[in-house]
Amino acid sequence: MNQPALSLAFARTLRETASTPTLNETVRTFLSSLELTDRQVELVASRQKAVRERAESNSLMDIDNTLLIGSYARDTQIRPQMIGSPSLDVDALLILKCTDWNLNIYWHIGDGGTNLLQDTYKALVGFQGVTVQIDRPSITIRWNDMKMELTPAFPRMGQSHS
């Protein structure tokens, strides 16, 4: 191989190598494709807050706290990758106080939580025109691009309520 041909081959190799991403760049690009967009972060935050506030203000239940759980709470939720793939998903516990009212109405009646789910559903039905349904053991609130599962619960005896 003559000198100019060798120089051209070397230059081509350099060009190809320069345009090939490194492993670190490839991993970084992949991870950034999984992160929620700023718009999705704002949307999820405002919706889950509104649902929690609606449940707390529009209910006869004696609610102590709502606690975010799952991937959203752990900041490990990933962006849906394709149209038709699972939408954004938020999970929360609606923690009731261990008051005589709550225990008599929801705990000691032996209905397997049906009254508790019904009352949670009633507090949310008609909320922002979204679909709300009982989906044992939780209530599912569904938008076109997101769903939230709200599970009413009592704290374990002797455990903190928050």
N, C-alpha and C positions, 0 to 999 in steps of 0.2 A: 504494500500500500504506500502510495507516495505521500509526501508531507502535506499537501493541501487537502487530500482526501481524509487523512488522519485528523487534521485540524477541524474539518467539517463534522466528522463523526464525534469528536470530542465536544464540539460546540453543541451539537444536537443532544448529546447525553447531558450536558450541563443544563440546557433548556428544559428537557424532560424532567430532570431531577429538581430543578427550581420550581416547576409547576406542580410537582407531586407533594401533597401535604404530608407533614410529619405525623407520626402516631399521636403525639400530644395535640396537634392541631385538629386531627380527625376526631379524637375523643372530645375535645372542647366543643367542636361544632355539633357533635352528636348530643352532648349534654345540654347545650343551649337550645337545641330543637325540642327538648323535653320540658323545658321550663315554661311556666305559664306566662303569657304576654302580660304587659302592664294592664291592658284593658280587662283581661280575664281575672287578674288579681283584684282589681277594683270591683268588678262585677260580683265575684264570689263573696268578697268581704261585705259589700252592701246588702246583698241578698240574705246571707246567713244571719247578719245582724238584724235585719228587718223581720225575718221569720222568728227569731228568738224573742225579739221585743213584742211581736204580735202574740205569741204564745203566752208570754208572761203577763201582758196587759189585758188580754181578752179571754181569760180563763177563770173559772171558779177554784181551780186547784191552788193549793198553797205551795208555790214554787220557790225553792231556795236558790237555784242557780241553773244555768245552762252551761254545759261543758263540751267544747269541741273535742272530737276524738278522730281517729283515723288519719289518713295521709294528709289531709288539709291541716289538721292541728300539728302534725309532725313536720310540716313544710316539705313533704316528699311527694305531693301530688304532681302528676305529670299531665302535660297538655295532650288532649285527644289528637291523634295523629292523622286520622282520615275521616272524611265525611261518612257518617253512619257508625263511627266507632263510639264506644261509651262516652257519654258527656261528662262534664265536670261533676264531681261527686263530693258532697260534704256530709259528714256524719256528726251528730250531736246527741248528747244525753240531756234530757229535761229532768233535772233532779228535784224531787219533791221533798218538802220538809216532813219529818216524822211527827206530824201533829195528829191529835185525835181525829180531826176532820178527815185528813188524808187517809189515815190508817183504816178508819171505819168505812169510808166510801170506796176506797180503792184496794186495800190490802186484805182485810178480813172477810170480804164477801165471797171469796172462792170462785170468782168468775174467770180466772186465768188472765186478768188484765183487760178484759173487754171494756168495762166501764172507763178505765183509765185511757185506753186508746180512743174510745168514742168521745170523751170530753176533750182530749187533745185535738182530735179531728175537728170538733165543733169550734174550737178556738181558732182554727186556721182556715176553715172552709170560707171561700169567697175572697181569700187573701190575694190581692193583685191580679186576679183573673187567672191564676195558675191552677194546675190540676193538683188536688190534694186527695190522697187515698189512704185507707188503712191497709197496711202491708205488714202484718204481724211479724215481729213484735214492735214495729215502728210505724210512723206516719211518713209517707213519702210525698214530698212537695216537688213538683216537676215543672220546669220551664222547658223551652225548646232546646236549650243548650246546657242545661244544668239540672241536677236533682239533689235534693237534700233529704236525708233520712233523720228524723227526730224521734228518739226513743225515750219515752217517759220511764223514769226509774226512781227507786228509793235508794238512799245510801246504805251501805252495809252498816249494821249496828256497830257503834264504836268508831266509825270512820268519819273523817272530815266531810262536810257537805260541799266543799268547793274544790 
